Amino acid sequence: MTEDIIDDANQRMSKSRETFGHELSDDNEGKTPSRKSWAYLLVSNNTKTRANDYICTARPGSGNSGIARRVFNAVANTKDISCVVVMWSFLSRYDWAMPRHSSLENTRWATISPWDTKMASEERHNALAGSEPQQEEWKRRQDLLVNTGVKPLADTIYRHAANEYHETYLSWKSIIWLQNILEKKKIPFMFTLADNSLFYKDFEQHKDQDPLMLALHKEIDFTKWYFFGERCMGFNQWALMNEYERGTTHPLDKAHQDAVQLMLPKFNEIIGGQNV
């Protein structure tokens, strides 16, 4: 997804989640956040939020709980933030606090996805077959998961406990939690998403499953969201539908550039300022 925070005094912005910028033209083997991502371009195109000092809190492959946690941590420890922008991720990723290990995020946190399991090894292999660098990166990740004890946890979760209902509940709870914190702190925000599976399964809405889901859905302030089309279309879906060039697993530069032009009116409406 993406989370961006802009500091009024220093025109500083920080972004988290999916839009780290892997496979974009300035990708430096995943070592630094891209300045070709929609998030960076979005704030660079607004006079109020020009990203002279861009702080990225994104971690590749993060789930929604991890996105919310990182944005909250940045908001709690940064003064005079003028805006936050978040792209929420897919349902099936977990953010787990592990026993401390030097290789984990902040020595504690692990992102867990279906691709981390034995069950998804063939799917992962087929998806990454055209990219040797990404294959190497996943091999390093697998070694890390084993060394930190995350691997057996991931296999257990996805074999016995993972399900769409629980993942929807956790994701919406994270969204509402962060939304309420930002509103309490009077920080303007804009949310968007990678894929509408956050709210839909085919044509059925997750909110219609039971009274709890309906009540949670009502707590989400959709006036602060940007969607790429009907039924809450996400960035990834929009890029696929419009046949933008893709890398192994991500839309490339042109999709990000064009997405910014679509998003700017909503962004300007929320935070003010004008296009550069």
N, C-alpha and C positions, 0 to 999 in steps of 0.2 A: 501496500500500500502505500502513501507518502505522508510524512508528518513534517510540517514546516513551521518554524517559529521565527518571528521577526521582531527584533529589538528596536523600539522607536528611536532611542538616543543614538545608537550606533548603526542603525539600519542593518541589523543583524538578523539572519534567518536561519533556522535549523530544520532539517527535514529528516524524517525517519520512515522506515518500512521499505516496501517493495521497490520503491524507486531509488534504489542505490545507484543504478545505472549500468548494470552488467550488460556487456555486448554493445554498448553505444560506442561511437567512434573514438571517444577519449578514454575508454576503459583501460586502466593501467593494471591489468590482472587482478582487478577487484581490490586494489590497495587503497584507492581514494575514491570518494563519491564523484559521480559524473557531473559535469557542468553542461551536459547536453540533455539532461533529464527534464521532463515536463515541469517538475517542481522548481528546479533552478531557473528555468526559462520563464516560468510564471511570475516569480517575484522580480526577475530582472526586467520584465516588461511593464512594471508599474512604478510610477514616480515615487510613491510612498514607501515601497518595499524593495528598492533596488538592492540586490544582494552583494554589497561590497564585502561583507564578511559572512560567508555562507557556512553554517554549521550543520552537518548532516548527522542525524542520529539513527539513520537506517542501518539495518542488518539484512543481508540477502536472505530471502526465504522465510522471513518472519511471519508469524501468525498474528491474529488480532489482539490477543492478550499481550504479546510482546510489544506490539506497536503502542498500545495504550500505556504500558508500563514505561517505555522509553520517553514518550512524549511527556507524561506526567513528571518523570524525573528531570527532564530538561526544563519544563515550566517551573517546577519547584525550586530550581537552582539558577534561574536566569532572571534578571530584573528587566522591567519595562518592556515586556513582550507585547508587540502590537497585533500579531496575527499568527494563527496556527492553521496549517493545511495538512490534511491526512488523506492518504489513499489506503482504504482498508483492503485486507487480503482475503485469501480463500479460507473457508471454514475449517479445513481438515488439518491445520497446523496448530501445535501446542507450544506453550511457553512454560517451562518447568524449572523450578528452583531445585537444584541438586546439592548434594554435599559438596563442600568447597573443593575446587580444583583449579590450578593456575591457568589451565587452557580454556576454561569456560568464560563466557561473557561476564565481566565483573566478578570473576572467580565463582560464580553461582548459577548463572542462567543458561539454559539450553533450549534451542528451538528444535522441535521434533516434527517431522513431516512423514507422510506415508512412504516417501522415497527412502527413508532411513531404515526400512524394514526388509526382511528377507522376502516377504510376500510381493513387494514391488520392485524387486531387483531386475526382473526382465523388462518391465515398463521403463524403468530408469535407464537401463542400458540402451534400449531402442531410441529413447528420446535424445540421448546424448551421443548417439553413434557418430554424428557428423562433426563433433567438436572434441578434439583431443585435449585442449586445455580444460574444458569442463569435466571431462572424464577424470583427468588428473586431480582436479579440485575435489570431486566427489570421493575419489580414493583417499585423499588426505582427510576428508570429513569422516569417512567410515572409520579410519584409524583413530581419529579423535573421539568418536562416539564409543568405541570399544574401550579406550584408555580412561575415559571419564565415567564409565558405567551407564551411559545413556542408551547404548545399543540394545541391551536386553530390556530396558524399560520401554523403548519404542516398540520393539517386537510384541511385548506384552499388551501395551495399550491398544495397538491397532488390531491385534488378534482377538482380544477379549472385551475391550471396553469402548473403543471409539465408535461413535455413531453420529449421524447428522443432527439429530435433535439436540444432543448435548453440546455439540460444537456450535450450533446456532445460538443456543442459550448463552454459552460462554462469550461468544463474539458480541452479541447484542448487549450483554451486561458490561463488557469492556467499552463499547461505544457510548453507552449511556453514562457510565462512570466518568469517562473523559469529557464528554459533552457537559456534564453538570459541573465538573471542576472548572472548565474554561468559562462557563457562564458565571460561576461564583466569583472567579477572578476578573470578570468583565474583559476577557480576551476574545476578540472576534475570531471566528474560525470558519473554515470551509472543509467539508468532508466530500470525498468521492470514493470510488471503489474500482477494483480490478475486474470483478466478475459479479453478475447479478445472482449467482448461487448464494450470495450472502442473504438474499431475501426470497429467492424463488427456487423451486425444484421443477424444472420444465415450466409449465404454466400455472402450477399451484404455488400459492404464497405460504411461506413458513408461518406467518402470523395466524393462519386459519387452523392450525393444528389443535389448539386448545386455549382456554382463557388466559393461561399464564403467558403464552407467546403473544396473544393479542394485546395484553396489557403492556408487555415490554415494548412491542412495536409502537404503541401509542406514546411512549415516553421519548421516542427518537424525534428530534426536531428536523424534519425533512426540508424545511425552508433554508437550511444551511448546507444543503447537499447540491453537488453538480452530478447529473447523470448524462451519459452519452447517447441516450435514446430511450425509447419506450421500455417499460417494465424494468426500470433501474439498470439499464445497460451499463456495463463497466468498460474501462479503458481497453483492457485486453480483448474483450469481445468486439468492441468498435473497430479496433485495429485489424482484427481478423476479418470482419465483415467487409471492410473497405480495402482488403488485400494489400495492406502496407507490408513492406519488406520486413522480414523477421530474421533474427539470428537463430541460434539453436532453440532457445526457449523464450526469447523476449522480442517485442517490437523494437525496431531500430529508430534512428534519429528523426526521420521524416514524420513518423507517427507522433512522436513527442512534440515536434514543432507545430504540427497542425492541431493537436489536442489543446495546446496552449491558446491558440486563437479562438477556439470554441469556449474555453473556460474563463477567459479574461473578463467578459462582461459580468459574470456572476462574482468573480473574485473582486472586481472593482466595486460592485454593488455592496459587498460585505465590508470591505476595508477602506473604500474611497481611493483617491488618487486617480491618475490617468495613465493611459498607455504611453510608453516611451516612443 
